[in-house]
Amino acid sequence: MMLDYHSLLLALGFSSACLMVTLFGTWFSRRTDFFLLTLVIALLFTVSGIGVYSTYTVNATLVSAGLAYGLLMTGFSVIYAASVQFRKGGRPWNRSLSVATISIGMGLPLISGGLDGLGFIVMNILTAGLLMGTAYQYWLARAEAPVPLGGMVILYTVSGISFVLCAAVLIQEGNLTLGHAPDNWAETLNLGVCIAGMTGIGALSLALHQWRLAAHHRNEAMTDSLTGLLNRRALFDGHGHRMLGVSTAVVVFDIDRFKVINDEHGHAAGDLVLKLFASDLSADLKAQTTAARLGGEEFALILDEVMPGRAERIANQVRRRFGARDIEIGGHVLRCTVSAGVAVGLPGGQPFEAVLNLADQALYEAKRGGRNRVELAAHLRSIGTSENRTSA
């Protein structure tokens, strides 16, 4: 026996309520993905709207119709705002309020004025627009998690189309005043689609949360927590397999007399110096450049598509910029310097680790030569770099 319209409506409300509780529990366990909390709030409005609308199907009054309309449009507006929040971040409340106010303002006066048929047409069209807008936002963000986001795009789009069909049937019937809830094949289809879509979107939202959580853990494992740069493991994962040619340079930096900074000013001061140097190192990074903290006070730059002279100039720019900083620590102004070694691969290719070791040896020569300087690896010193050294 097929379920009647009222039973389907109650089933939709029950599944929405279960999804709301599940999403809240998921968010509450870590409180990281705030778009989940926004979806919980959206579902709270939606479930309330479904509950009021179910009473309207039994006892039709303009008050229940208007209240259901306001709650449902608010819920769908917040669902749309959650998708924008997922893609862009930030707080969704101003956007939610604006969209909800416009949506309610377009249809509520019609229902209150007795044109409930026209009001339901407006509601279906606006809901379709909000759901398709939600699908579009997730489509724009699909690169982050193609599988769950692709599924959500499809489900939101199909749900939106089902609301378009509801509006189309009401327009075809031409009843601007109904006096009761719409009852036709499109409405029944819409409820079936929404029940299935709600279940699918809930599952995909949870999968998306897990996807993001895994990506966050991967990022934490590959990022230096103090400076935000890649750590040594990430550097070797990304470049350890590479054979470097003459157009790829490795620059290794080491902050001069860093132990003295820690001993005289404390580890908090040392941490500040490390963070400031990381900021200088990563300033104006190009797409072909990788910056990483190797450990302690040692850092590395991987420069692709550069010649040795250009790599030396970049290293000197970093050195000069850091050396010109006034670092305020405990009421005192501290000036720090850094030394660097530069190496490049061979014409036939050279393992990344070998080039890194050459750059490290050049750094050692810079330290021996008086610090606050840049040295080229031994195999580069015969190359004519006198112009570069003069400019340094």
C-alpha positions in Angstrom: 0.0 0.0 0.0 1.4 3.4 -1.0 1.9 6.0 1.7 -0.3 9.0 1.5 1.0 12.6 1.1 0.7 13.3 4.8 2.7 10.2 5.8 5.4 11.0 3.3 5.6 14.5 4.8 6.0 13.0 8.3 8.7 10.6 6.9 10.6 13.6 5.5 10.4 15.4 8.8 11.6 12.4 10.7 14.6 11.8 8.4 15.5 15.5 8.5 15.4 15.4 12.3 17.6 12.3 12.4 20.1 13.9 10.0 20.1 17.1 12.2 21.0 15.1 15.3 23.7 13.1 13.4 25.3 16.3 12.0 25.3 18.0 15.3 26.9 15.0 17.0 29.6 15.0 14.2 30.3 18.7 14.6 30.2 18.6 18.4 32.9 15.8 18.5 35.5 18.1 17.0 34.0 21.5 16.3 36.1 22.1 13.2 33.8 22.2 10.2 31.4 25.0 11.1 29.4 24.5 7.9 28.0 21.4 9.6 26.7 23.5 12.5 25.1 25.9 10.0 23.4 22.9 8.3 22.1 21.8 11.7 20.5 25.2 12.2 19.1 25.0 8.7 17.6 21.7 9.4 16.1 22.9 12.6 14.2 25.5 10.6 13.3 23.0 7.9 12.1 20.4 10.3 10.0 23.0 12.1 8.6 24.1 8.8 7.7 20.6 7.7 6.0 20.0 11.1 3.8 23.1 10.6 3.2 22.3 7.0 2.0 18.8 8.0 -0.7 20.4 10.2 -1.6 22.6 7.3 -2.3 19.6 5.1 -4.9 18.4 7.7 -6.3 21.8 8.8 -5.6 24.5 6.2 -5.3 28.0 7.6 -3.6 31.1 6.3 -1.6 31.3 9.6 -0.2 27.8 9.3 0.5 28.3 5.6 2.4 31.6 6.3 4.3 30.2 9.2 5.3 27.1 7.3 6.4 29.2 4.3 8.6 31.4 6.6 10.2 28.5 8.4 10.9 26.6 5.2 12.3 29.5 3.3 14.6 30.4 6.2 15.8 26.8 6.3 16.6 26.7 2.6 18.3 30.1 2.8 20.6 28.8 5.6 21.3 25.7 3.6 22.5 27.9 0.7 24.5 30.0 3.2 26.2 26.9 4.5 27.4 26.0 1.0 28.9 29.4 0.7 30.5 29.1 4.1 32.0 25.7 3.1 33.6 27.3 0.0 34.7 30.6 1.4 34.7 30.3 5.1 33.5 33.2 7.4 30.2 33.6 9.2 27.0 32.8 7.3 24.5 34.8 9.3 24.3 38.0 7.4 24.0 36.1 4.1 21.3 33.8 5.7 19.3 36.8 7.0 19.5 38.6 3.7 18.4 35.7 1.5 15.7 34.6 4.0 14.3 38.2 4.2 14.1 38.5 0.4 12.6 35.0 0.0 10.0 35.6 2.7 9.2 39.0 1.5 8.4 37.7 -2.0 5.9 35.1 -1.0 4.5 35.7 2.5 2.4 38.7 1.5 0.7 36.6 -1.2 -0.2 33.8 1.2 -1.4 36.3 3.8 -3.5 38.0 1.2 -5.3 34.7 0.3 -3.3 34.0 -2.9 -1.9 30.8 -1.4 -1.6 29.1 -4.8 0.5 31.9 -6.1 2.5 31.8 -2.9 3.3 28.1 -3.2 4.4 28.7 -6.8 6.8 31.4 -5.6 8.0 29.1 -2.7 8.8 26.3 -5.1 10.6 28.5 -7.6 12.7 30.2 -4.8 13.4 26.8 -3.2 14.6 25.4 -6.5 16.8 28.5 -7.0 18.4 28.1 -3.5 19.0 24.4 -4.0 20.6 24.8 -7.4 22.6 27.7 -6.0 23.8 25.4 -3.2 24.7 22.8 -5.9 26.7 25.5 -7.7 28.7 26.4 -4.6 29.7 22.8 -4.0 30.5 22.5 -7.7 32.9 25.4 -7.5 34.6 23.7 -4.5 34.6 20.2 -6.0 38.4 20.0 -6.4 38.7 19.7 -2.6 36.8 16.4 -2.5 35.5 15.4 -5.9 33.5 12.3 -4.9 31.4 13.5 -2.0 31.0 17.0 -3.5 30.1 15.6 -6.9 27.4 13.5 -5.3 26.1 16.5 -3.3 25.9 18.6 -6.5 23.8 15.9 -8.2 21.4 15.5 -5.2 20.9 19.2 -4.7 20.3 19.7 -8.4 17.8 16.8 -8.6 16.0 18.1 -5.5 15.8 21.6 -7.1 14.4 20.2 -10.3 11.6 18.4 -8.3 10.6 21.8 -6.9 10.5 23.2 -10.4 8.1 20.5 -11.4 5.8 21.4 -8.5 5.8 25.0 -9.6 5.1 24.0 -13.2 2.1 21.9 -12.3 0.6 24.7 -10.2 1.2 27.2 -13.0 -0.5 24.8 -15.4 -3.5 24.4 -13.2 -3.7 28.1 -12.9 -5.2 28.2 -9.3 -4.0 31.3 -7.6 -6.1 30.5 -4.6 -6.2 26.9 -3.3 -7.4 27.0 0.3 -5.5 23.7 0.9 -2.1 22.1 0.4 -1.2 21.3 -3.2 -2.0 17.7 -4.0 -0.7 16.3 -7.3 1.8 13.9 -8.8 4.6 16.5 -8.7 4.2 17.1 -5.0 4.4 13.3 -4.3 7.4 13.0 -6.5 9.0 15.9 -4.7 8.6 14.4 -1.3 10.1 11.1 -2.5 13.0 12.9 -4.0 13.5 15.0 -0.9 13.5 11.9 1.4 16.0 10.1 -0.8 18.0 13.3 -1.3 18.1 14.1 2.4 19.5 10.7 3.2 22.1 10.9 0.5 23.1 14.5 1.3 23.5 13.5 5.0 25.7 10.6 4.2 27.8 12.7 1.8 28.1 15.5 4.3 29.5 13.1 6.8 31.9 11.7 4.2 32.9 15.2 3.3 33.7 15.9 6.9 35.8 12.8 7.2 37.6 13.7 3.9 38.4 17.1 5.3 39.5 15.6 8.6 41.9 13.3 6.8 43.3 16.1 4.8 43.7 18.2 7.9 45.7 15.3 9.5 47.8 15.0 6.4 48.5 18.7 6.4 49.4 18.6 10.1 51.9 15.8 9.5 53.5 17.7 6.6 53.6 21.2 8.2 56.0 22.7 10.7 53.7 23.7 13.5 55.8 26.8 14.5 56.4 28.4 11.1 53.6 27.0 9.0 56.2 26.0 6.3 56.6 22.5 5.0 58.6 20.2 7.3 61.5 18.0 6.4 59.3 15.0 5.8 57.1 17.0 3.4 60.1 18.3 1.6 61.5 14.8 1.0 58.1 13.4 0.1 57.7 16.1 -2.6 61.3 16.3 -3.9 63.2 13.3 -2.6 62.5 11.2 -5.7 63.6 14.0 -8.1 66.7 14.2 -10.3 67.7 17.9 -10.4 69.1 19.5 -13.5 71.0 22.8 -13.9 67.8 24.9 -13.8 66.8 23.7 -10.3 68.6 25.2 -7.3 68.6 24.2 -3.6 69.3 27.0 -1.1 69.9 26.1 2.6 69.7 28.9 5.2 70.9 28.8 8.8 70.2 31.7 11.3 73.6 32.9 12.6 74.3 32.4 16.3 70.8 31.1 17.1 71.9 29.3 20.2 73.1 32.7 21.7 69.6 34.2 21.0 68.0 31.3 22.9 70.5 31.5 25.8 70.4 35.3 26.2 66.7 36.0 25.4 64.9 32.7 26.0 63.2 30.2 23.7 60.2 32.4 23.2 62.5 35.0 21.5 64.0 32.2 19.5 60.6 31.0 18.3 59.8 34.6 17.3 63.0 34.8 15.3 62.2 31.6 13.5 58.7 32.7 12.6 59.9 36.1 11.3 62.6 34.4 9.1 60.0 32.0 7.8 57.8 35.0 6.9 60.7 36.6 5.0 61.6 33.3 3.3 58.0 32.7 2.1 57.4 36.3 1.0 56.7 36.6 -2.7 57.1 32.9 -3.3 56.5 31.9 -7.0 54.7 28.8 -8.1 58.0 27.1 -8.9 59.4 27.7 -5.4 59.1 25.5 -2.3 60.0 26.7 1.2 60.6 24.3 4.2 62.0 24.2 7.6 64.6 21.4 7.8 64.8 21.5 11.6 66.1 23.8 14.3 67.2 27.0 12.7 67.9 25.5 9.3 65.6 26.2 6.3 65.6 25.3 2.6 64.3 26.8 -0.7 63.8 24.7 -3.8 63.9 27.0 -6.9 62.8 25.6 -10.3 63.4 27.3 -13.6 66.4 29.4 -12.4 70.0 29.7 -13.2 72.7 29.7 -10.5 73.2 33.4 -10.6 69.5 34.1 -10.1 69.3 31.6 -7.2 72.3 33.4 -5.5 70.5 36.8 -5.9 67.3 35.4 -4.4 69.3 34.0 -1.4 70.9 37.4 -0.9 67.6 39.2 -1.1 66.3 37.0 1.7 69.5 37.5 3.7 69.3 41.3 3.3 65.6 41.5 4.1 66.0 39.5 7.3 69.2 41.3 8.4 67.3 44.7 8.1 64.6 43.6 10.5 64.3 45.3 13.9 63.1 42.5 16.2 61.7 43.8 19.5 62.2 41.4 22.4 61.6 42.4 26.0 62.0 46.1 25.3 65.2 45.6 23.3 65.7 45.7 19.5 67.5 42.7 18.2 69.2 42.4 14.8 69.8 38.9 13.4 71.6 37.6 10.4 71.5 34.4 8.3 73.9 32.5 6.1 73.1 30.4 3.0 74.5 27.9 0.6 73.4 27.4 -3.0 73.7 24.3 -5.2 72.2 23.2 -8.5 71.8 19.9 -10.2 73.9 18.5 -13.1 73.1 18.6 -16.8 72.3 14.9 -16.7 70.4 15.1 -13.5 71.5 14.6 -9.9 69.5 13.2 -6.9 67.8 15.8 -4.7 69.5 14.6 -1.6 72.9 15.0 -3.2 72.2 18.6 -4.2 70.9 19.3 -0.8 74.1 18.0 0.7 76.1 20.2 -1.6 74.1 23.3 -0.6 74.7 22.3 3.1 78.4 22.1 2.5 78.3 25.6 0.8 76.4 26.9 3.9 79.2 25.5 6.1 81.7 27.5 4.0 79.5 30.7 4.4 79.7 30.1 8.2 83.4 29.6 8.1 83.8 32.7 5.9 82.3 35.0 8.6 78.5 34.4 8.5 75.9 36.8 7.0 76.8 35.7 3.5 75.8 33.4 0.6 78.2 30.9 -0.8 77.9 28.8 -3.9 78.7 25.1 -3.9 82.2 24.2 -4.9 81.2 23.0 -8.4 79.6 26.4 -9.2 82.5 28.6 -8.1 84.2 28.3 -11.5 81.2 29.7 -13.2 81.4 33.4 -13.9 79.4 34.9 -11.0 81.5 37.9 -10.3 78.7 40.2 -11.3 76.3 38.5 -8.9 78.8 38.6 -6.1 79.4 42.3 -6.7 75.6 43.0 -6.5 75.4 40.9 -3.3 
